[in-house]
Amino acid sequence: MTEETTPKPAAEKAEESTPKQAVEGSGKFTAKTVAEEPEKTAKKPVGKKPDVIFIGNKPPMSYVMAVMTALSSGAITEITLKARGRAITTAVDVAEITSNRFIKDLSVTAVGIGTEEMPPREGDSRSRNVSIIEIKLAKK
């Protein structure tokens, strides 16, 4: 990266000082000020339950913090971890780390396993099966 030696106009300096927000999955950052964000209402999303955490390829401690944050609000006493494919190991790690290290009165109440049929990849002619797991954690 190179540094610019010419002074920047005041508008560019103000744009740099505003917080930048990550665009999910793209790895790029967009510059939006908080004032430009549309006003969000307090409605719950229709299709997404607040007590479900979908596990992906982030480090396990990211999901442990999400579980602890959700349970610390007091309104939720049960949370479900959902993962598929290679993320299943991360989901098991998250459940064990959370219940053994951080929240001692948290226990695994149910474990569900299954298979999902995924559409074929580019160049493939048939669909593929992917394993899924759901781990329910509840406070005692």
SEGU-851666 format. One record per atom (N, C-alpha, C): residue in three letters; atom name; x, y, z. Coordinates in nm, 2 decimals. Layout:
% residues N
 drense bagu      X      Y      Z
    Ala   CA      X      Y      Z
...
END
This chain:
% residues 140
 drense bagu      X      Y      Z
    Met    N   0.08  -0.12   0.00
    Met   CA   0.00   0.00   0.00
    Met    C   0.09   0.12   0.00
    Thr    N   0.05   0.22  -0.07
    Thr   CA   0.12   0.35  -0.08
    Thr    C   0.04   0.46  -0.01
    Glu    N   0.12   0.55   0.05
    Glu   CA   0.05   0.66   0.12
    Glu    C   0.04   0.78   0.02
    Glu    N  -0.07   0.85   0.03
    Glu   CA  -0.09   0.96  -0.05
    Glu    C  -0.01   1.08   0.01
    Thr    N   0.06   1.16  -0.07
    Thr   CA   0.13   1.27  -0.02
    Thr    C   0.06   1.40  -0.04
    Thr    N  -0.05   1.40  -0.12
    Thr   CA  -0.13   1.52  -0.14
    Thr    C  -0.23   1.53  -0.03
    Pro    N  -0.26   1.65   0.01
    Pro   CA  -0.36   1.67   0.12
    Pro    C  -0.50   1.63   0.06
    Lys    N  -0.59   1.58   0.14
    Lys   CA  -0.72   1.54   0.09
    Lys    C  -0.82   1.65   0.12
    Pro    N  -0.92   1.66   0.04
    Pro   CA  -1.03   1.76   0.07
    Pro    C  -1.10   1.72   0.19
    Ala    N  -1.17   1.82   0.25
    Ala   CA  -1.24   1.80   0.38
    Ala    C  -1.35   1.69   0.37
    Ala    N  -1.41   1.68   0.25
    Ala   CA  -1.52   1.58   0.23
    Ala    C  -1.46   1.44   0.24
    Glu    N  -1.34   1.42   0.18
    Glu   CA  -1.28   1.29   0.18
    Glu    C  -1.23   1.25   0.33
    Lys    N  -1.18   1.35   0.40
    Lys   CA  -1.14   1.33   0.54
    Lys    C  -1.26   1.29   0.62
    Ala    N  -1.37   1.35   0.60
    Ala   CA  -1.50   1.32   0.68
    Ala    C  -1.54   1.18   0.65
    Glu    N  -1.53   1.14   0.52
    Glu   CA  -1.58   1.01   0.48
    Glu    C  -1.49   0.90   0.54
    Glu    N  -1.36   0.93   0.55
    Glu   CA  -1.27   0.83   0.61
    Glu    C  -1.29   0.81   0.76
    Ser    N  -1.34   0.92   0.83
    Ser   CA  -1.36   0.91   0.97
    Ser    C  -1.49   0.84   1.01
    Thr    N  -1.58   0.82   0.91
    Thr   CA  -1.70   0.75   0.94
    Thr    C  -1.68   0.60   0.96
    Pro    N  -1.76   0.53   1.04
    Pro   CA  -1.73   0.39   1.06
    Pro    C  -1.77   0.31   0.93
    Lys    N  -1.68   0.22   0.90
    Lys   CA  -1.71   0.14   0.78
    Lys    C  -1.77   0.01   0.82
    Gln    N  -1.86  -0.04   0.73
    Gln   CA  -1.94  -0.16   0.76
    Gln    C  -1.90  -0.27   0.66
    Ala    N  -1.89  -0.39   0.71
    Ala   CA  -1.85  -0.50   0.62
    Ala    C  -1.97  -0.55   0.55
    Val    N  -1.96  -0.58   0.42
    Val   CA  -2.06  -0.64   0.34
    Val    C  -2.05  -0.79   0.36
    Glu    N  -2.15  -0.86   0.40
    Glu   CA  -2.15  -1.00   0.44
    Glu    C  -2.10  -1.09   0.32
    Gly    N  -1.99  -1.16   0.34
    Gly   CA  -1.94  -1.26   0.25
    Gly    C  -1.86  -1.20   0.13
    Ser    N  -1.85  -1.07   0.12
    Ser   CA  -1.78  -1.02   0.00
    Ser    C  -1.64  -0.99   0.04
    Gly    N  -1.61  -0.96   0.16
    Gly   CA  -1.47  -0.92   0.20
    Gly    C  -1.44  -0.78   0.17
    Lys    N  -1.54  -0.70   0.11
    Lys   CA  -1.52  -0.56   0.08
    Lys    C  -1.58  -0.48   0.19
    Phe    N  -1.54  -0.36   0.20
    Phe   CA  -1.60  -0.26   0.29
    Phe    C  -1.67  -0.15   0.21
    Thr    N  -1.78  -0.11   0.26
    Thr   CA  -1.85   0.00   0.20
    Thr    C  -1.85   0.12   0.31
    Ala    N  -1.84   0.24   0.26
    Ala   CA  -1.84   0.35   0.35
    Ala    C  -1.99   0.40   0.36
    Lys    N  -2.05   0.38   0.47
    Lys   CA  -2.19   0.43   0.49
    Lys    C  -2.19   0.50   0.63
    Thr    N  -2.24   0.61   0.63
    Thr   CA  -2.26   0.67   0.76
    Thr    C  -2.38   0.62   0.83
    Val    N  -2.38   0.63   0.96
    Val   CA  -2.50   0.58   1.04
    Val    C  -2.62   0.66   1.00
    Ala    N  -2.61   0.79   0.97
    Ala   CA  -2.72   0.87   0.94
    Ala    C  -2.79   0.83   0.81
    Glu    N  -2.72   0.77   0.72
    Glu   CA  -2.77   0.72   0.59
    Glu    C  -2.85   0.59   0.60
    Glu    N  -2.83   0.52   0.71
    Glu   CA  -2.90   0.39   0.73
    Glu    C  -3.05   0.42   0.75
    Pro    N  -3.13   0.34   0.69
    Pro   CA  -3.28   0.35   0.71
    Pro    C  -3.31   0.31   0.86
    Glu    N  -3.41   0.37   0.91
    Glu   CA  -3.46   0.35   1.05
    Glu    C  -3.51   0.21   1.06
    Lys    N  -3.45   0.13   1.15
    Lys   CA  -3.50  -0.01   1.16
    Lys    C  -3.60  -0.02   1.27
    Thr    N  -3.70  -0.10   1.25
    Thr   CA  -3.81  -0.12   1.35
    Thr    C  -3.77  -0.23   1.44
    Ala    N  -3.85  -0.25   1.54
    Ala   CA  -3.82  -0.35   1.64
    Ala    C  -3.90  -0.48   1.61
    Lys    N  -3.94  -0.50   1.49
    Lys   CA  -4.01  -0.62   1.45
    Lys    C  -3.91  -0.74   1.44
    Lys    N  -3.96  -0.85   1.48
    Lys   CA  -3.88  -0.97   1.46
    Lys    C  -3.89  -1.02   1.32
    Pro    N  -3.79  -1.08   1.26
    Pro   CA  -3.80  -1.14   1.13
    Pro    C  -3.89  -1.26   1.13
    Val    N  -3.97  -1.27   1.02
    Val   CA  -4.07  -1.37   1.02
    Val    C  -4.02  -1.51   1.01
    Gly    N  -3.92  -1.54   0.93
    Gly   CA  -3.87  -1.67   0.90
    Gly    C  -3.75  -1.71   0.99
    Lys    N  -3.70  -1.62   1.07
    Lys   CA  -3.58  -1.65   1.15
    Lys    C  -3.61  -1.64   1.30
    Lys    N  -3.58  -1.75   1.37
    Lys   CA  -3.60  -1.75   1.51
    Lys    C  -3.48  -1.69   1.58
    Pro    N  -3.49  -1.61   1.69
    Pro   CA  -3.38  -1.55   1.75
    Pro    C  -3.30  -1.66   1.83
    Asp    N  -3.35  -1.77   1.86
    Asp   CA  -3.29  -1.87   1.94
    Asp    C  -3.21  -1.98   1.85
    Val    N  -3.18  -1.95   1.72
    Val   CA  -3.11  -2.04   1.64
    Val    C  -2.98  -1.97   1.59
    Ile    N  -2.87  -2.04   1.60
    Ile   CA  -2.74  -1.99   1.56
    Ile    C  -2.69  -2.09   1.45
    Phe    N  -2.67  -2.04   1.33
    Phe   CA  -2.62  -2.12   1.22
    Phe    C  -2.47  -2.12   1.22
    Ile    N  -2.41  -2.23   1.23
    Ile   CA  -2.26  -2.25   1.24
    Ile    C  -2.20  -2.26   1.10
    Gly    N  -2.10  -2.18   1.08
    Gly   CA  -2.03  -2.18   0.95
    Gly    C  -1.88  -2.21   0.97
    Asn    N  -1.80  -2.13   0.90
    Asn   CA  -1.65  -2.16   0.90
    Asn    C  -1.57  -2.06   0.99
    Lys    N  -1.64  -1.98   1.07
    Lys   CA  -1.57  -1.89   1.16
    Lys    C  -1.51  -1.97   1.27
    Pro    N  -1.42  -1.91   1.35
    Pro   CA  -1.36  -1.98   1.47
    Pro    C  -1.47  -2.01   1.57
    Pro    N  -1.46  -2.12   1.64
    Pro   CA  -1.56  -2.16   1.74
    Pro    C  -1.59  -2.05   1.84
    Met    N  -1.49  -1.98   1.89
    Met   CA  -1.52  -1.88   1.99
    Met    C  -1.61  -1.77   1.94
    Ser    N  -1.62  -1.74   1.81
    Ser   CA  -1.72  -1.64   1.76
    Ser    C  -1.86  -1.69   1.79
    Tyr    N  -1.88  -1.82   1.77
    Tyr   CA  -2.02  -1.87   1.80
    Tyr    C  -2.04  -1.89   1.95
    Val    N  -1.94  -1.92   2.03
    Val   CA  -1.95  -1.92   2.17
    Val    C  -2.00  -1.79   2.23
    Met    N  -1.94  -1.68   2.17
    Met   CA  -1.98  -1.55   2.22
    Met    C  -2.12  -1.52   2.18
    Ala    N  -2.17  -1.57   2.06
    Ala   CA  -2.30  -1.55   2.01
    Ala    C  -2.40  -1.62   2.11
    Val    N  -2.37  -1.74   2.15
    Val   CA  -2.45  -1.81   2.24
    Val    C  -2.46  -1.74   2.37
    Met    N  -2.35  -1.70   2.43
    Met   CA  -2.34  -1.63   2.56
    Met    C  -2.42  -1.50   2.55
    Thr    N  -2.41  -1.43   2.44
    Thr   CA  -2.48  -1.30   2.43
    Thr    C  -2.63  -1.33   2.42
    Ala    N  -2.68  -1.43   2.35
    Ala   CA  -2.82  -1.46   2.34
    Ala    C  -2.88  -1.50   2.47
    Leu    N  -2.80  -1.58   2.54
    Leu   CA  -2.85  -1.63   2.67
    Leu    C  -2.84  -1.53   2.78
    Ser    N  -2.75  -1.43   2.77
    Ser   CA  -2.74  -1.33   2.88
    Ser    C  -2.85  -1.23   2.88
    Ser    N  -2.93  -1.22   2.77
    Ser   CA  -3.04  -1.13   2.77
    Ser    C  -3.15  -1.17   2.87
    Gly    N  -3.16  -1.30   2.90
    Gly   CA  -3.26  -1.34   3.00
    Gly    C  -3.39  -1.38   2.94
    Ala    N  -3.42  -1.33   2.82
    Ala   CA  -3.55  -1.37   2.76
    Ala    C  -3.54  -1.51   2.69
    Ile    N  -3.43  -1.56   2.66
    Ile   CA  -3.41  -1.69   2.60
    Ile    C  -3.34  -1.78   2.69
    Thr    N  -3.40  -1.90   2.71
    Thr   CA  -3.34  -2.00   2.80
    Thr    C  -3.30  -2.12   2.72
    Glu    N  -3.34  -2.13   2.59
    Glu   CA  -3.30  -2.24   2.51
    Glu    C  -3.25  -2.19   2.37
    Ile    N  -3.14  -2.25   2.32
    Ile   CA  -3.09  -2.20   2.20
    Ile    C  -3.05  -2.33   2.11
    Thr    N  -3.06  -2.31   1.98
    Thr   CA  -3.03  -2.42   1.89
    Thr    C  -2.92  -2.39   1.80
    Leu    N  -2.82  -2.48   1.79
    Leu   CA  -2.71  -2.46   1.70
    Leu    C  -2.73  -2.55   1.58
    Lys    N  -2.73  -2.49   1.46
    Lys   CA  -2.75  -2.57   1.34
    Lys    C  -2.62  -2.56   1.25
    Ala    N  -2.58  -2.68   1.20
    Ala   CA  -2.47  -2.69   1.11
    Ala    C  -2.48  -2.80   1.01
    Arg    N  -2.41  -2.79   0.90
    Arg   CA  -2.41  -2.89   0.80
    Arg    C  -2.27  -2.91   0.75
    Gly    N  -2.24  -3.03   0.70
    Gly   CA  -2.11  -3.06   0.64
    Gly    C  -2.00  -3.05   0.74
    Arg    N  -1.89  -2.99   0.69
    Arg   CA  -1.77  -2.98   0.77
    Arg    C  -1.79  -2.89   0.90
    Ala    N  -1.89  -2.81   0.90
    Ala   CA  -1.92  -2.72   1.02
    Ala    C  -1.97  -2.80   1.14
    Ile    N  -2.01  -2.93   1.12
    Ile   CA  -2.06  -3.01   1.23
    Ile    C  -1.96  -3.02   1.34
    Thr    N  -1.84  -3.03   1.31
    Thr   CA  -1.74  -3.04   1.42
    Thr    C  -1.73  -2.91   1.50
    Thr    N  -1.74  -2.80   1.43
    Thr   CA  -1.74  -2.67   1.50
    Thr    C  -1.86  -2.65   1.59
    Ala    N  -1.98  -2.70   1.54
    Ala   CA  -2.10  -2.69   1.63
    Ala    C  -2.08  -2.77   1.75
    Val    N  -2.03  -2.89   1.74
    Val   CA  -2.00  -2.97   1.86
    Val    C  -1.90  -2.90   1.96
    Asp    N  -1.80  -2.85   1.90
    Asp   CA  -1.70  -2.77   1.98
    Asp    C  -1.77  -2.66   2.05
    Val    N  -1.85  -2.58   1.98
    Val   CA  -1.92  -2.47   2.04
    Val    C  -2.01  -2.51   2.16
    Ala    N  -2.08  -2.62   2.14
    Ala   CA  -2.17  -2.67   2.25
    Ala    C  -2.08  -2.71   2.37
    Glu    N  -1.97  -2.78   2.35
    Glu   CA  -1.89  -2.83   2.46
    Glu    C  -1.82  -2.71   2.53
    Ile    N  -1.76  -2.62   2.45
    Ile   CA  -1.69  -2.51   2.51
    Ile    C  -1.79  -2.42   2.59
    Thr    N  -1.90  -2.40   2.54
    Thr   CA  -2.00  -2.31   2.61
    Thr    C  -2.05  -2.38   2.74
    Ser    N  -2.08  -2.50   2.73
    Ser   CA  -2.14  -2.57   2.85
    Ser    C  -2.03  -2.61   2.96
    Asn    N  -1.91  -2.63   2.91
    Asn   CA  -1.80  -2.68   3.01
    Asn    C  -1.72  -2.56   3.07
    Arg    N  -1.70  -2.46   2.99
    Arg   CA  -1.61  -2.35   3.03
    Arg    C  -1.68  -2.22   3.08
    Phe    N  -1.79  -2.19   3.01
    Phe   CA  -1.84  -2.05   3.04
    Phe    C  -1.98  -2.06   3.11
    Ile    N  -2.07  -2.13   3.07
    Ile   CA  -2.20  -2.14   3.14
    Ile    C  -2.22  -2.28   3.20
    Lys    N  -2.19  -2.29   3.32
    Lys   CA  -2.19  -2.43   3.39
    Lys    C  -2.33  -2.49   3.39
    Asp    N  -2.44  -2.41   3.40
    Asp   CA  -2.57  -2.47   3.41
    Asp    C  -2.64  -2.48   3.28
    Leu    N  -2.56  -2.49   3.17
    Leu   CA  -2.61  -2.51   3.04
    Leu    C  -2.59  -2.66   3.00
    Ser    N  -2.70  -2.72   2.95
    Ser   CA  -2.69  -2.86   2.91
    Ser    C  -2.74  -2.89   2.78
    Val    N  -2.70  -2.99   2.72
    Val   CA  -2.75  -3.03   2.58
    Val    C  -2.88  -3.11   2.61
    Thr    N  -2.99  -3.06   2.56
    Thr   CA  -3.12  -3.13   2.58
    Thr    C  -3.16  -3.22   2.46
    Ala    N  -3.11  -3.19   2.34
    Ala   CA  -3.15  -3.27   2.23
    Ala    C  -3.04  -3.26   2.12
    Val    N  -3.03  -3.36   2.05
    Val   CA  -2.94  -3.36   1.93
    Val    C  -3.01  -3.43   1.82
    Gly    N  -3.02  -3.36   1.70
    Gly   CA  -3.09  -3.41   1.59
    Gly    C  -2.99  -3.42   1.47
    Ile    N  -3.00  -3.53   1.40
    Ile   CA  -2.91  -3.54   1.28
    Ile    C  -3.00  -3.58   1.16
    Gly    N  -2.94  -3.55   1.04
    Gly   CA  -3.02  -3.57   0.92
    Gly    C  -2.93  -3.55   0.80
    Thr    N  -3.00  -3.55   0.68
    Thr   CA  -2.93  -3.53   0.56
    Thr    C  -3.02  -3.44   0.47
    Glu    N  -2.95  -3.34   0.41
    Glu   CA  -3.01  -3.25   0.31
    Glu    C  -2.96  -3.28   0.17
    Glu    N  -3.05  -3.27   0.08
    Glu   CA  -3.01  -3.29  -0.06
    Glu    C  -2.97  -3.15  -0.12
    Met    N  -2.85  -3.14  -0.16
    Met   CA  -2.80  -3.01  -0.22
    Met    C  -2.81  -3.02  -0.37
    Pro    N  -2.84  -2.90  -0.44
    Pro   CA  -2.84  -2.90  -0.58
    Pro    C  -2.70  -2.94  -0.64
    Pro    N  -2.70  -2.98  -0.76
    Pro   CA  -2.57  -3.02  -0.82
    Pro    C  -2.48  -2.90  -0.84
    Arg    N  -2.35  -2.92  -0.83
    Arg   CA  -2.26  -2.81  -0.86
    Arg    C  -2.24  -2.79  -1.01
    Glu    N  -2.17  -2.68  -1.05
    Glu   CA  -2.15  -2.66  -1.19
    Glu    C  -2.07  -2.78  -1.25
    Gly    N  -2.12  -2.83  -1.36
    Gly   CA  -2.05  -2.94  -1.42
    Gly    C  -2.10  -3.08  -1.38
    Asp    N  -2.16  -3.09  -1.26
    Asp   CA  -2.21  -3.21  -1.21
    Asp    C  -2.35  -3.24  -1.26
    Ser    N  -2.39  -3.36  -1.27
    Ser   CA  -2.52  -3.40  -1.33
    Ser    C  -2.62  -3.44  -1.22
    Arg    N  -2.57  -3.47  -1.10
    Arg   CA  -2.66  -3.52  -0.99
    Arg    C  -2.64  -3.44  -0.87
    Ser    N  -2.74  -3.44  -0.78
    Ser   CA  -2.74  -3.37  -0.66
    Ser    C  -2.66  -3.45  -0.56
    Arg    N  -2.62  -3.39  -0.45
    Arg   CA  -2.54  -3.45  -0.35
    Arg    C  -2.61  -3.44  -0.21
    Asn    N  -2.58  -3.53  -0.12
    Asn   CA  -2.63  -3.53   0.01
    Asn    C  -2.53  -3.47   0.11
    Val    N  -2.58  -3.39   0.20
    Val   CA  -2.50  -3.32   0.30
    Val    C  -2.55  -3.35   0.44
    Ser    N  -2.47  -3.39   0.53
    Ser   CA  -2.52  -3.42   0.67
    Ser    C  -2.55  -3.29   0.74
    Ile    N  -2.65  -3.29   0.83
    Ile   CA  -2.68  -3.18   0.91
    Ile    C  -2.70  -3.22   1.06
    Ile    N  -2.68  -3.13   1.15
    Ile   CA  -2.70  -3.15   1.29
    Ile    C  -2.76  -3.03   1.36
    Glu    N  -2.85  -3.06   1.45
    Glu   CA  -2.91  -2.96   1.54
    Glu    C  -2.88  -2.99   1.68
    Ile    N  -2.82  -2.90   1.76
    Ile   CA  -2.79  -2.92   1.90
    Ile    C  -2.87  -2.82   1.98
    Lys    N  -2.96  -2.87   2.07
    Lys   CA  -3.03  -2.78   2.15
    Lys    C  -2.97  -2.77   2.29
    Leu    N  -2.94  -2.64   2.33
    Leu   CA  -2.88  -2.61   2.46
    Leu    C  -2.98  -2.54   2.54
    Ala    N  -2.99  -2.58   2.67
    Ala   CA  -3.09  -2.51   2.76
    Ala    C  -3.03  -2.49   2.90
    Lys    N  -3.07  -2.38   2.96
    Lys   CA  -3.02  -2.35   3.10
    Lys    C  -3.10  -2.44   3.19
    Lys    N  -3.04  -2.49   3.29
    Lys   CA  -3.11  -2.58   3.39
    Lys    C  -3.19  -2.50   3.48
END
